[in-house]
């Protein structure tokens, strides 16, 4: 057995013997780029305290990864198709690992944001390469099963990120959550050379760099607008980004319609199966990422679980994803993707609807059912959509196909965190203002508490600390009257601290319920639209003409 796989998969006349081992490498690569975001959700409180991050700093630590990730995927997917899909995977893993090392060494908000941006650029190479290599390596008869396992890995990563990060934070600092990516990336690089056959499109032709540049501009501007507007207000920067995104999108569509070999043939979006699948992916991840954003906060801040406990309590989601993936593998060939995707989206809507029952008395047990239903929904809906999207592209454009799928995913996730996160913050602030009306809390303290649930509990803790200080002074004073006065003040402050903590918890719970209701409505309406878009019973797709002739490809 050769140490390094050098024979291109396109040059073989039979299925690649070690393709399932190759899939393991691709899934491992996918695992770390999804975990890079979900692990950060539990590391964020420690990072905020250590680096003194403002809410704006923390938002850009999270989204500094998202902007290059989403914006670069289409162009880098096309480059991988032309030159080397495996090369794109390996280079992406190296860049991603380098960014992770930089994040581990970072000592300021700017350095962490820069490191996250580098990791996002690496992820933009990795993500489309995993899907294009999967599609190139597996025969069509096995692709749906392989994509189901790929999707299940993404679901696992959503829950595994907090678990792994939580375990590390028990004994190490927040920077360790960056470093865990390095050995995994190194292992994936070795596995790529040993197990993944090289692949590239023989007749990709010249790359449409004009379309590629326009795609980078309009997607980057759109993601920036999604982040900036809801969180920081619709000022000049957000409005400018919106204008650039709109103009860039129009220019991109016009350019691609006129180009003889476009980066992305936008006419594909007139196909109901393709358009419906992309819409389903975007809407589903809007709901999943939005819900994940506030569920982890509720578990940590309101229910008081530490990072590791939070990760453990997200495991029902991961287990349910695998069950849902097994179900879709059985059901989709029998009833068609329209019904499994619709059922998955209905399940996602139901999960969000269950979260509308959250209140100040809710315990972890009230979250188990929504997590399980959401996990089943992810497993049911996403792999048929990904399979349909990849099936719409010829072999020469598999990297672009993977990039389209992943761009829909990332845009949906960005919208979920930005829009539902902004709605959550507004709802929490309003509920807290109502809950503390008539109290003697200083306006500055209330304003601080309204910034976030973490800040609210910090204000309550500060009041409690002041109460303890006064109680200690009372215990050491020799004047009985002064001691009584100090004890009374300490008692009032202690009561105020408890009332403040209760108000913060109930306000955030109410905000979770309100935000979940809006998310359920959005996903419910989207479900109806997707169900109308997707065609009924699946029909065998005609293979593109270029697929009927084997590609000749050089090793890279």
N, C-alpha and C positions, 0 to 999 in steps of 0.2 A: 504493500500500500504506500502510495506516494505521500510524502510529508506535506507538500503544498499542492493543492488542487489547481492544475493549470489547463485542463481541457475544458473549453467553453461548453456550456450545457446545450447551446444551439447546434453544436456539431455532432451530437450523439443521436443514434437512431433508436434509442430506448430510454425509458425514464431513468433519471439519475438514481443510482442505487442508494446513496446516502442522503436522499432529499429530506427525510424526516429529521436527521441529525442537523442538516443545514437549517431547517426550520427552527430548531432549538436555538441556534446562534442568532437568527433573525428576531426571534421572540425575546431573547436576552437583550439585544440591542434596543428593542422597543421598550422593554421593561424600564431601563434606566432613564430614558428621556421622558416617560410619563411620570415616573417616581420623582424626577427632579422638581416637578411642580407640587405634587401632593405631599411630599416630605416637608416642603417648605412651610406648609400650613401649620404644622406643629412646632417647627423650629422658630417661627416668626416672633413669638413672645420673647424668647431668650435673646434673639438677635436685636429686637427693638430695645430691650433694656440695656444690653451690652454696648451697642453702638449709638444709643440715644436717637433712634430714628423717629422722624415725624411721621404722621400718617401718609403724607405725600411720598416720603422716602420709602416707606414700606410698600406702598402701592407700586412704585417703580422697581423695587427689588423683585417683586412678583412678576410684573409685566415687562421688565427689561428683557426677559427671556422670550416673551410672546411676540414682540414686534418683529425681530429678525427671523424668528422661527416661521411665522406665518408668511412674511413678505418674500422670503427667499426660496420657498419650496418649489414653486413652479419652475423657475429658471434653473435651479440646481437639479431638479428632477430631469429636465431636458438634457442638461450637460451630462448627467450620469448615463442617460440612455445612449448618448452619442459616443462617449469615451470609455466609460467603465462603471457599471452599476456596483460591482464589488469594490472598485476603487473609491467610489463616492461613499460607500458604507464605511470603509476603513478610514478614509480621511475625516469623515464626520466624527467617528469615534475618537480619533486622535485630537481633533479640535475640541470636542466635548470634554474629553478628559483633561486637556490643558486648561479649559475654562473652569473646571471643577477644582483643579489645584489652585488656580488664582483665587477662587472663592474661599478656599480653605485658608489662604494666607491673607485675605483681605482684612483691613482694619478700619475701614470707613464705609459709609453708605455709597459713595461714588465708586469705590473699588468693587464692592459687592455687585452693584448694578452693572458695571462693566464686565465682570466675570460672568454674570447671568446672561448678558448679551452675547458673549462669545459662546457660551453653552447653547444658546438659542440658534446661533448660526450653525453649530455642529449638528444640532437636532434637525435643522432644515435639510441637511444632507442625508442623515440617517433615516428619517421617517419614510420619505418616498422610496429610498433604496430598499428598505425591508420589503415593501409591497411589490416593487418591480422585480426583485430577485425571487420572491415567493412565486409570482406569476410566471416568471421565466423558467423556474426550476421544476415546477409541478405540472404534470399534464392536466388538461382541462377537466378531466373526469375527477381529479382529486383537489382541484383548487378550492372548491367551496369548503371542503373539510379543513384544508390548511388555513384558509382565511378565518374559519370559525375558531381555530386554536389561536390564531394571531389576535383576534378580537378578544377572546377570553383572557389573553395575556394583558391586554390594555385594561380590562376590568380588574384583573388581579393587581395591577400596578397602582390603580386608584386607591385600593385599600391597603396595599403593602407599604406604600410610601410612609404614611403616618406610623405604621407598626415598626418599621426598621428605624425611622428617625426617632421614635419614642424610646426604643431600646438603647440607642446611642446616647440620647440626652440624659439617660439615667446616670451615666458616669462621665460623659464628655460634653464639651461645649457645642454650640450650634454649628460651628465650622466643620465638625465631624460629619454633618449631613452632606457636605460637599464632597468630602474625601471618599465616602463609600462608593462613589461612581467610578473612581479611578481603577481599582482592581477589576471591577466588572467590565469596564470598557476595554482594559488590556486583555482580559479573557476572551471577549467578543472579537477583538482584532485577531488573536491567534486562531480562534475558531473559524473566522471568516476565511483565512488563508488555507486552513486544513480541510474544512468541510463544505464551504460555499463555492460552487463553481463560478468562474468569471462569466460575465454576460454583458453584451452590449448590442445595440441595434445596428445591423449592417447597413441599412439604407436610410438612416436618420436624416442625412443631408445636412445642409448648413443650419445652424441654430438661429432661430428668430430672436436675435439679441434685442432688437427694437421692442418687440412685444414683451420680452423678458424684463427689460428696464421699466416699461410702463406697468407691468404687473407688480413689480417691486414698489413702485411709487404709489399706485392706488391702494394696494393692500396695506402697505405700511401706514399710509395716511388714514385709512379706514380704521385700522386697529388703534392707532393713536387717538383718533376721535372717540372711539368707543371707550377708551380708558379715561381720556382727559375730560370729556364732557360730563358724564354722569357723576364722576368723583370730585372734580375740581371746578365745575361750573362752565357754562357755555360762554366763555370769554373769547378773546381774539384768537388764541391758539387753537381752541377746539373748532371754532367756526372756520378758520383757515384750513385746518385739516379736513373738515367736511367738504369744503369747496375743492380742495386738491383731490380728495378721494373721488368725488363725483366727476370732475373733469377728467381725471386719470382713467376712470372706468370707461367713460364714453370714448376716450381716445384709444384705449386698449381694444374695445370691441370693434371700432371702426378699422383699426390697424389689422386686427386678426381676420376680419372679414375680407380684407383686400389682399392680404399676404398669401403668396402661392403655397407656402409651407408654414402655416402659423404655429406658434408655440402651443396654442390651445385652440382647436376648432370650436368656436363658441356656438356653432350651429348644433352641437351635440345637446345643448340645453333645450332644444325643441323636442327632444325625445322624452316622452313621459317617464319612462323607467329611470333614465339618467337624472332628469331634473328632480323627480320625486325622491330618489335615493339621496341626492345631495342635500335636499331640504330636510329630509328625515334625520340625517347625520347632524346637521347644524342645529336643528331644534332640540334633538335629544341631548347633545352635549351642552346646549344652553341650560337645559334643566339640570343635568347631572353635575356640571361644574358649579352652577349657582347653588344648588342644594348642598353640595360638598363643602362649599365655602362657609355657609352658615351653620351646618351641622357640626363641623369640627369645633367651631367657636362655642357653640352651645354646650357640647360635651366638656370642653376644657374650662370655660369660664363659669357657666351657670351650674353645671352638675359637678364641677370641681375635679374632674379626672386629670391626671398628669398626662404627659405626651405618650408614654407607653400604653397606659390604660385606654387612651383615646384610640390608638392604633388597633389594639385588641378588639375594641368594641365596633370597629369598622369591618371586621372579618366576615360577618354575615353577608355583607355586600359581595365580597370576593367569592365566597362559596356559592351564592345564588347566581353569579355571573356564569360559573362553570355549568351549573344545572341548566340555566337558560340556553347556553351554547349547545349543550347536548340535545335539548328539545328542538332548537331550530335546525340542527343537523338532521333530525328525524322528520320534522314537520314540513320544512320548506320544499323538499322534493315531492311531497305528497299533496300539499294544499297550495303551494305557490308563495312567492315572497310577499305579495300584497297582503296576505292574511297574517303571516308571521310578523312582518314589520308593523302592521296596524295593531296587532295584539300587543306587541312590545311597547308601542307608543301609548296605547290605552293603559298598559301597566304602569308606565312612567307617570302618566297623568294621575292614576290612582294613588301612587306613592306620594306625590306632592299633595294630593287631596287629604291623605291621612295625616300629613304634617300640619294641616290647618287646625288640627285638634290640640296642638301643643299649647300648654299654658304653664303658669308658674308652678303648678304641682306635678308636672310631668317628670317621670323618671326615665332611666335608660330603657326600661321595658317598653315604653311607648314609642321608641324609635326602632325597635327590632323589626316590626312588620314593614314599615316603610323602606328600611334598608334591604330587606329580603325581596320585596316586590320590585324595588328599583333595580337590584342586581339581576333578577329574572328578566326584567324588561330589557336591560342592556344586552344580555345574552341572546334574547330573541330577535331584537331589531337590527343590531348593527352589522353582524356578519353578512346577512343577505344584501344589505345596502352596499357594503364594501365590495362584495362579489359582483354586484350589478355595475357599479362604477368602473371597476377594473375590466369587466367584460366588454365595456363600451369602447375600449382602446385597443388598437392593433399592437402586435408585439413590439414594434419599433417605438411605441410611446408609452410603455408601461411605467416608466419613471414619472411622466407627466400625469398618468392616471392615478398613481399613488399620491402625487402632490395635490391633485384636485380633491381626492378623498380627505386627505389630511388638512388641507386648507379649510374645507367645510367644517371639519371637526374643530379646528383651532379658532375659526371665526365664531362658531357657536359657543365654544367654551369662553372666549373673551367676552362675548356679549352676555353670557350668563353671569360671570363674575362682576362685570361692570354694571349691567343694568339691574340685576337682582341684588347685587351688593349695594348699589346706590339706594335702591328702594328700601333695603333692609336698614341702612344707616338712617335714612329719613324717617322711617317708621319708628325705629328705636328712639331717635331723638324726640319725636313728637310725643310718644308714649311716656318717656321719662319726664318730659316737661309737665305733662298732665299729672303724673304720679307724685311729683314733688311740689305741685302747686300748693301754696300756703305754708310751705316749710321755711325755715330761717336759713336755708343754704345760700351762701353768697353766690351772686350771679356768675362770678368767675369760676367758681367750683362747679356750678351746674353746666356751664359751657364746656368745661373740661370733661365732665362726666358724659356729656352728650356726644363726644367725639367718637367713642367706641365703647363696646361692652367692657373691654379690658381697662380703659380709662375710668369707666364708671366704678368698677370694683376698686381701682386704685384710690379714687376719691373717698370711697367708703372706708377703705383701710386707713387712709390718712386721718380721717375723723376718729376712727377707733384708736389709732396710735396716740392722738392728742388726748383722748379720754384716759388712756392708761397712764400717760405722763402726769395728768392732773391727779389721778388716784394715788400715784406714787408720792407726789408732792404732799397730798393730804395725809398720807401715812407718816411722813417725816416732819410735819410742822408741829410746833409745840402749842400753837394758839388754837384752842378748841373751836372757836367760832370760824376762824379761817379754814380749819380742817373741814368743818361741816359745809362751808360754802364751796370748797374745792370738790368735796365728794358729790355735792349736788350737781355742780357743773360737769363733773366726770360722768355722772349717771345720765344727764341729759345728752351729752355727746355720745355715750355708748348706745343709748336708745336711737339717736340720730344715725349712727353708723349702721345699726341693724336695719333701720327703716330704709336707709339709702341702698344698702345691699339688696334688700327685698325689692325695692323699686327698680333697681337695675336688672335683676333677674327676671322679674315679671314683665318689664318693658321689652327686654330682648326676646322673651318667649312669645309675647304678643307680636313682635316684629317678625319672628320666624313664621308664625301662623299666617300673618298678613302677606308676607312675601311668597310663601308657599301657595297661597290662593292665587296670586297673580301668575306665578309660574305654572300652576295647573291650568289656568284659563288659556295662557299662551300655548302650552303644549297640547291642550285639548283642541283648540282651534287648528293648530298645525296638524294634528292627527287627522282631522277631517279633510284638510287640503291634500295631505299626502295620500290618503286613501282614495281621493278622487283622481289624483295624478297617476298613481301606479296602475299599470294595466292589470287585468284579471289574471287568469291562469297563465303561468310562464310558458312561453314558446321557445323552442330551441333557437338560439341566436345564430344567425349566419356568420360564419367566420370571415373577417376581413380578408380581402384577396391576398394580401401579403403574408397572412398567417398560413396559407395553404402551401407555401413554399418555405422550406427550412432556411433560416438565416445563416449566413456564414459570418462568423464573428471571431475576431482575434482575442486572445487572452489578454486580460489586463489585471 
